[in-house]
Amino acid sequence: MDTHEIGRRIKRSRGEKNLTLKMVEAASGVSATHVSEIERGETVPTIGALARIALALGKRTAFFLEENELGDVSVMTPENRLRETAAAGSATVEQLTSSIAGGRLQARRIVLAPGRSHRADRHRHDGVEAIVVLHGVVRLQAGDQSVDLFEGDAASFDAAEPHAYENASRTADSALIWLASRRDVD
């Protein structure tokens, strides 16, 4: 990340909240002179100083470090959603959300072909997942449990447990909304 861009984002965020340099100093413990130098791109803040400034401005530290500046709200219309087909046509995946500043939530609509799964193997990752079945029958395997979910059913689970889901029907597509969030690490 360019130091001038970090400074620009800090200055703009400070202006949006109508805060003076002295007010940011009082709230963050970072001197007004140092904040001013950062805003002008004359110095690079330490991660600790940046974290304290971010807190004073009501932002996540990542907001100032993300390569592409992300807004606080993201709207995805049917026309601008990304769609892809999984390997061998096993599923169609439509991205329902895009990133927002500090975002930790993803949502997708997944249509599973008869008898197919979105991923070949059970997998795990940090975070929490939930699925809501729109139509058909989806077999969820999470940890030691396996359960068939029908239209309108929903389930959530710790994604650190090995998990997978598949279309339990051999004759018709199944569709679900998949939600995932990362654990808070800040």
C-alpha positions in Angstrom: 0.0 0.0 0.0 1.3 3.4 -1.0 2.0 5.7 2.0 0.2 8.6 0.3 -2.9 6.5 0.0 -2.9 5.5 3.7 -2.6 9.2 4.5 -5.3 10.2 2.1 -7.7 7.6 3.6 -6.9 8.8 7.2 -7.4 12.4 6.3 -10.7 11.7 4.5 -12.0 9.6 7.4 -11.0 12.3 9.9 -12.9 14.9 7.7 -16.0 12.7 7.5 -16.2 12.6 11.3 -15.3 16.3 11.6 -12.3 15.5 13.9 -9.4 17.8 14.3 -5.8 16.4 14.5 -5.9 17.2 18.3 -9.1 15.2 18.7 -7.5 12.2 16.9 -4.5 12.6 19.1 -6.6 12.6 22.3 -8.5 9.5 21.1 -5.6 7.5 19.8 -2.5 8.6 21.8 -0.7 9.3 18.5 0.6 12.9 18.4 -1.2 15.4 16.1 2.1 16.1 14.4 2.6 12.4 13.6 -0.9 12.0 12.3 -0.4 15.1 10.1 2.9 13.7 8.8 1.1 10.4 8.0 -1.8 12.2 6.2 0.8 14.1 4.0 2.5 10.8 3.2 5.8 12.0 4.8 6.0 9.0 7.1 4.8 5.4 7.4 2.8 4.6 10.5 3.7 1.5 12.6 0.9 -1.0 12.6 0.3 -0.1 16.3 -0.1 3.6 15.5 -2.3 2.8 12.5 -4.5 0.5 14.7 -4.9 3.2 17.3 -5.7 5.9 14.6 -8.2 3.5 13.0 -9.9 2.9 16.3 -10.2 6.7 16.9 -11.7 7.1 13.5 -14.2 4.2 13.9 -12.6 2.1 11.1 -10.9 -1.3 11.0 -7.1 -1.2 10.5 -7.6 -3.2 7.3 -9.6 -0.3 5.8 -6.3 1.7 5.5 -4.3 -1.3 4.2 -6.6 -2.9 1.6 -5.4 -2.5 -1.9 -8.7 -1.5 -3.3 -10.7 0.9 -1.1 -13.9 -0.8 -0.2 -17.1 1.1 0.8 -19.3 0.5 3.8 -22.1 -0.8 1.6 -22.0 -3.0 -1.5 -25.1 -3.8 -3.6 -25.1 -6.7 -6.1 -27.9 -6.7 -8.6 -28.7 -9.8 -10.7 -26.9 -8.1 -13.6 -23.6 -7.6 -11.9 -23.3 -10.9 -10.0 -20.4 -13.1 -10.9 -21.4 -16.6 -12.0 -19.2 -19.6 -12.5 -19.6 -23.3 -13.2 -17.7 -25.7 -10.9 -15.5 -28.5 -12.2 -17.2 -30.9 -14.6 -20.5 -29.0 -14.3 -21.2 -30.3 -10.8 -22.5 -26.9 -9.7 -23.3 -23.4 -10.7 -22.2 -20.7 -8.2 -23.5 -17.2 -8.2 -21.8 -14.6 -5.9 -24.5 -12.7 -4.0 -22.2 -10.4 -2.0 -19.0 -8.5 -2.7 -16.6 -7.2 -0.2 -17.1 -4.2 2.1 -14.5 -2.5 4.3 -13.5 -5.0 7.0 -16.1 -7.5 5.5 -16.1 -11.0 6.8 -19.3 -12.3 5.2 -19.8 -14.1 1.9 -23.0 -15.3 0.4 -23.5 -17.4 -2.7 -26.4 -19.2 -4.5 -25.3 -22.7 -5.4 -27.2 -25.0 -7.7 -26.0 -28.6 -7.5 -26.5 -31.0 -10.3 -28.2 -34.3 -9.5 -26.0 -36.5 -7.2 -23.1 -34.0 -7.3 -21.2 -32.0 -4.8 -19.7 -28.5 -5.1 -16.3 -29.8 -3.9 -14.9 -33.3 -4.3 -13.6 -33.7 -0.8 -14.6 -32.7 2.7 -12.7 -29.5 3.7 -12.1 -27.2 6.6 -11.2 -23.6 7.2 -11.5 -20.9 9.8 -15.0 -19.4 10.3 -18.6 -20.3 10.4 -20.9 -21.5 7.6 -24.6 -21.7 7.1 -26.8 -23.1 4.3 -30.4 -22.6 3.5 -32.0 -25.0 1.1 -34.1 -23.3 -1.6 -35.3 -26.5 -3.3 -34.3 -30.1 -3.5 -32.5 -32.2 -0.9 -29.0 -31.3 0.2 -26.9 -33.8 2.3 -24.7 -31.9 4.7 -21.7 -33.7 6.3 -20.2 -31.6 9.1 -17.8 -33.2 11.6 -19.3 -36.6 12.5 -22.8 -35.7 11.5 -24.6 -36.3 8.2 -28.1 -34.9 7.7 -30.5 -34.5 4.7 -31.9 -30.9 4.5 -35.1 -30.3 2.6 -36.6 -27.1 1.1 -36.7 -24.4 3.7 -34.3 -26.2 6.1 -31.2 -24.4 7.3 -28.1 -25.5 9.2 -25.0 -23.7 10.5 -21.7 -25.2 11.7 -18.1 -24.4 12.7 -16.2 -24.5 9.4 -13.1 -25.8 11.2 -14.8 -29.2 11.2 -14.4 -31.2 8.0 -17.5 -30.6 6.0 -19.1 -31.0 2.6 -22.5 -30.9 1.0 -24.0 -32.6 -2.0 -27.3 -33.0 -3.9 -29.0 -36.0 -2.3 -31.3 -36.4 -5.3 -30.1 -38.4 -8.4 -32.8 -36.9 -10.7 -33.2 -33.1 -10.0 -31.1 -30.1 -9.2 -30.9 -28.8 -5.7 -30.3 -25.1 -4.8 -29.1 -23.5 -1.7 -27.9 -20.2 -0.3 -24.4 -20.6 1.2 -23.2 -18.1 3.8 -19.7 -18.0 5.3 -17.9 -15.7 7.7 -14.4 -15.5 8.8 -13.5 -15.4 12.5 -12.7 -12.0 13.8 -8.9 -11.7 13.9 -8.5 -7.9 14.6 
